[in-house]
Amino acid sequence: MERGSISRPFQNHSRAASTSLFVKRLKIMQNTHQNGRLFKVYFSRHLHSLRIAALVLIGLAIGPAAMAQSWPLATAPAALAQKSTITTLANFNGSNGSTPMADLTLSGSTLYGTTEFGGAYGKGEVFSVPTKGGKITVLASFNGKNGNQPQAGLILSGSTLYGTTILGGAYNDGTVYSVPTEGGKITVLASFNGANGGSPKGGLILSGSTLYGTTLGGLGNDGAVFSLPKNGGMPTVLARFKGNNGSHPGGRLTLIGSTLYGTTLYGGAYRCGTVFSVPITGGTPTVLASFNGDNGQNPRENLTLIGNTLYGTTLNGGTNGCGTVFSVPTTGGAPTILVNFNGTNGHAPNSSLALSGSILYGTTFNGGANHKGTVFSVPTMGGTPTILASFNGKNGSLPTAGLILSGSTLYGTTSGGGAYGEGTVFSISIPASTPTPTQPPSVSPPSPQK
């Protein structure tokens, strides 16, 4: 496998994927291609698969309808045991939103989130839904000028929600926005213009009165880390990626003391992505770990901190090319593979991880009993993942978001499936029994980081 290329998990898909959603994606890619910045570079690099380009470059999941029933790596066993039951809390139908891609935010008994499409103008929305399930409330719809295609989750401060859109705004390079929790007008806090970053896919974090985030592109097309006053203004570029120190950060940052931590989809020593750190005051990114394919490839999401260890997922790579769960010390070093996915136990983990005790919980975009994605758990020391549930289309399909935990209940979204094929909000209870820890798989480490 060529280092820096996209590996098997998102190749060999059936043409049964949703035609209508794929047309949306093609239109979006055409528009972003015309922008002539980040995506022009990527089109020339990944013309072999437009759907792969859509997923990896602008964070779009492949159409949320049925995926291929044939599996390129392994055939699911006749009975893949499930530990929990998925409860559908809400179904998207287009007018109330379509294709939720991001983690949810919980406040009291209300879940808040975003959808990439749908809403009043078809360009995405901010929504809320009760934790017990019920009607989806559209709090605000994007119209292009105030943002377009939110792929990131929200953060809550007081009675205000903050987020990003990957497109739209004054320069069509994405925005940072806010909206009241009760709904209403979207306030554009900042518009990206390429010179200060472009196409923010990841969510924000808030420290004091300052927001921090990342952009996929801008500043030479390798992306940036930025800060912004909570009340809006001009984004400040804190760090710029140049390929060798990472390329295209896509997840939410993690703040520890005065240091920001994150991941890049590409770049690093092997062009397969990195874990990085950068001072909160700005500076050159420090590469803590470079992925080499064998130890994972293409980390897309934010990291989970436990003690002095960062945990995350890679979309591709590992022993079977189906993605991994990994850990890295905050001081840097070779990634440790905790899980190698193989298709039957999940395929292409496309989410961040939630923690309860010594157990990590996450989702895979594909794989499982029905090839439509899974909810899984794994001990923090690593081992064989436990499939808590497999999606079947009716209860959702193709989850791209991480989970949030409240009590013994996990909440999440699926980008497809459900009653109308436009995605769902779901919940799942943590089983009383936890997986028995087993020895993590052995992987040859990459060369030491400088």
N, C-alpha and C positions, 0 to 999 in steps of 0.2 A: 504494500500500500504506500502510495506517495505521501510523504509527510506534508502536512498542511492541506491535503485534499480532504474531501468529505468521504467518509467511509461507508460501508455497506448499509447501515440501518435505514437510510432514507433513499435507497435505490430499490429498483425492482418492485415498485408499487403497482397495484392494479389501476386500470383506467376508470375504475368504478367510483373514484373519488368525486365529490360533489362538483358538478359542472358549473353551477351558478356561482359557488364560492370561488372556484378556480378562476372564473372570468373576472370576479372582483379583484383577485390577486394580480392577474395579468394587467388589468387597468392601472392598479396601484404601482406595479413595477414599471409600467410604461411611463407613468407620471414621474416617478422618482428617477427613472433613467434620464428623462428630459431635464431634470435638475442638474445633471452633469457633475455631480460631486461624488459622494461615497459610492453610489450604486453603479455609476458608469464603470468604475474600476472592477466592481464585483461581477458585472455582466460578462466582461471579457474573461474573467477568471473561472466562471462557473456556468458557462452556456450549456454544458452537458446536461443540466437539469434545472429547468425553471422553478420547479417546485422546491428543489433543494435550496436554490438561491433565495426563494421567498422565505423559507423557514429560517435559514441561517443568517441571511443578510439583513432582513428587516423584521426578524423575529416572528414571522407568520407561520402558523402550523399548516400543514397540508390539509386540504379540504376536510371538514368534519363529517362527511358522509362515510359510508362503509369503506374500509381499507381492504387491501388484498386479502383474500381468504387463504391464499398460499403463502407459506412462510419461507423465506430464503435460507434460514439457518437451522431451524428446528421445528418440529410439529408438536403442537401442544398436546399433553397427555389427555387421555379420555376423561379423566376426572382430576381437575386441578383444584385441590382443596381450598375453600375460602373460609376465613376466620370470622368475617363480619359481613353485614349487609349494607349496601349502599341505599340511602334514602334520598330521593329527589325532592329538594325543597322548592325549586322553581324551574320553570322551562322558559327559555327565550324563544320568541317567535318573529323577530325582526323589528316589529314596531316598538317592542319593549327592550330591544337590544339583540345583538347577535355576536357570537364568537367571543366569549370572555376568555382572555388570555392570561390574566394576572391573579396574584394572590388576593384574598379578601382581607378586609380590615373589620375588626369587631369592636363595637361600642355598646355596652349594655346588652340588650337583646336584639340588636340590629347589625346586620352584615352590610358592608359597603364595598362596592367594586366598580370595575369598568368593563365595557365591551368594546371590542375593536371596531365593529360595524354596528349597523342598526341605529335606532333612535330616530328622531325627527328628520334628520338629513342624511342618514345612512353612513355617517362618518364616525360613529361611536358615541358612547354616552357614559355618564356616571349614574349608578343605580344603588338602591337599597332593597333589602328583603329581610323579613323577620327570621330569627334563628330557628323558629319552629316551622318555617316555611309559609308560603302564601304568595300573594300578589307582588310582583316586581314593581317598584316605584322608580320611574325615570326622574332623577333629580336634575339632570342637565344634559343637553345634546350638543355635540360639536358640529360646527358648520363650515370648517375650513379656516375661516379668519380667526376663530378663537381656539383653533387646534383641530387635529384630524388623526384618528386612529390611536387612541390611547392603548398601549400594550403593557403599561406598568400599573402596579397596584397603587393604592392611596396611603397617605399617612394622615393622622388626625391630630390636630392641635386645637384645643378648645372646641369650638363648634364649626371649625373650618377644615375641609379636606384639601390636600395638596397632591398634585400628580404631574405627569408629563405626557405629551403626545409626540409620537415619532415624526409626524408631518404637520403641516398647517402653520398658522401664525403669519407674521408679517413677511417672512421670507420663504415660507413653506419648508423650513428646515426643523420644524418642531417647536414645542413650547413647554414652559412651566406654567401651571395654572392653579387656581384655587376655586372652590365652590362651597357654599354653606351646606351643612349636613341636612338642613331642611329643604334644600334644593333652591334653584334660582339661577341668576346670571353667572356665567363662567367669567372669572377675571384672569386675563392673561398677565402673568407676572414677568415673563420674559419670552422673547422670540429669538431663536438661534439663527445665525446668519452664515455659518460656515467658518468664519474667522474666529468666532467664540465657541465653536462646537456645532454639531449638527446631528439630528436624529437621535434624541434621547429615548432609549428603549427601557432602561432600568428605572426603578422607582427612586424616591428621594429618602433622605434621612434628615432629621432636624436636630441641631445642637444649638441651644440658646435661641438666638433669633436668626440663625443662618441655615439655609438649606444646602445640602450637598448631593451631587449626582454625577452621572457619567453620560457621555454621548458616544454613539457608535462611530460617528464620522466627524468631519470638520478638521481643520488644522492639518492638512496633508492626508486626510482620509483615514487615519489610524485611530482617531478618537481622542477623548480628553476626559479629565476629571474637572468639575466646576463647582463653584459655590455661588450662592445668590441670597441676598437679603430676603427674609420671610415676607416682607411687604412688596417685593418686586424690585426691578432695576436691571442693570446690565450684568450678565453672568461674568464671573471672574474665572479665568482658566488657571487652575491650580497645578495641573500636570498635563503633559502632552505625550502621547504614545507615538513611537517611531518604528514599530515592527520588531526590532530586536528586544525591546523592553515590553512587548505586548502590542496587540492590535485589536481594536473594536471591543471595548468593554461594554457588556450588555446587562449586567445585573445591578441590584441595589448594593451600595457600599455598606461595610460594617465598620463602626467606629469603636476603637479601643484606646482610651486615653486621648492622646493627641495624634493618633495614627489612623488613617483610613485604609481598609483592606478591600480587595475586590478581585475579579477575574476578567480575563480577556479571552475572546473567542479564538483568536489566532495569535500569531507572533510568538516571541520567545526563542529559545535555542533551537527548537525543532519545528517552529511554525504551527504548533498544535495547540497553542493557548498557554496562558500563565495564571498563576496567583501572584498578586502584586500588593505592595503597600506604598503609601505616599503620605507625607506629613500633612496635617490638617491646614497648615499655613501655606502649603504648596511646595513644589520641588520636583526633582526627577523621580519617576517611579522606580522602586526597587523590586526586582524580580525575585520572589521568594521560592518559586518553583516553576519549571517548564515541563509541559506534558510532551510525551514523545510517541504517542499512539499506543504503545504497549501498556503504559500506565495511565491511559486515558487520553481523550482528545476532545477539544472544543467545549470547555466549560462555559456555560451561558448565564448561570444564575448566581444569586448572592450566596454568601458563606454563612455558616452557623458556627458560633464560637462556644466552645466548652473548655473552660480552664485556659490553657495556653495552646489549644489546638483548634484549627479551622477545619470544618467539614463541608463538603460540597459534592456536586455531581458533574459528570462529563457526558455530553450528548452521545459521543461516539467513543471508539477505542476500547482498550481492555482486551482480555484474552479472546473474546468472541466478537469484538467489534460492535457490541450492542450497548456500550456505555458502562459507566462505573459510578460507585460511591467512593470518595477518597477522603483522606485527611492529610493536613500539612501543619507543621508547627508554625506558630506566629513568628518565630525567628527565621523561618525558611528551612528548606531541605527537600529531599526527594519525596514526592507524593507516595503515600501508602494506600494501596487499593484495599478497600474494605469489602467491596462487592464487585463481581464481574457478572453483568447481566447476559443472558443467553437466549432471549426470545421467549422461552416458556415461562421464565420467572420475571419477565418484563423486558422492555426494549426501548432504548433511548430515553433515559430519565431527563426530563426537560424542566425540572423544578428545583427549588430550594428545599431544604430539609427542616422538619419540625422536630423538637426534642421533648421527650417525656421520660424523666428518670435517666436511664442509660440506653434508651431506645430512640432511634431516629426513624421518622416517618416521611414518606415522599410518594411521588407518582411517576409512572413511566408513560410516555406518550403512546406507546404501542405495546404489543406483546400481551402475555397472559392468555387466559382460556379462550378468549374470543378475538384476539389480535386487535383490541380496541383500547388497550391501556390497563394499568393496574394501580392500586394503592398497595404499598409495601411497607414493611418495617425491617430494621436490621439493628443489631446491637452496636453501640459505639466502638466496640473493639473489632467489629467486622464479623463476617461469616455468611452463611446462606440466607438470602432474603426470604422473609415470610410474606406470601401473597395474602393480604387481608381481604381483597376483593378484586374482581376483574370486571371491567365495564363491558356491556353487551349491546350498546346502541340505545336501547330503550331507556336505560338508566344513565345515559351519557356515553361519550366516547372521546378519545384523544385528549386527555388532560395535559395542559401545558403549564399549569400553575402549581405552586407549592400549596401546602396545607397550613391551616392555623388551628391551634388546639385551645379548647375551652373545656375545663373539667376533663371528662373522659370522651369528649366528642371532637372529631376532626371535621373541619369545613373546607370545601374547595369548589372548584369550577371545572367543567369540561368544555373544550372548544367546539365540540359537536355533539350530535345525538340528542336524546330527549324527545319529547312529544312532537317537536317541530323540526328537529334536525339542526337547530341553531345554537345548541349548547344548554348547559344546566348549571344550577347551584346545587350542591349535594352535601350530605353529612354522613359520617360513618363513625361508629363507636369503637373505641380501643378495646380489644379483647382482654378479658381478665388475666389470661395466661400470656406470658411473653416468650419469644423465641429463646431456645437454649443457645447460648453463645458457642460458636465453633471457631476453629482456627482460621484466620483470614488467609485468602489465597496469596501465594508467594509470587512476587513480580520483581524482575531485575530493575534496579533503580537507574534513572538517567544519570548523565554526568553531573557532578556537583555544580551548584549555581555559583556564579561569581558574585 
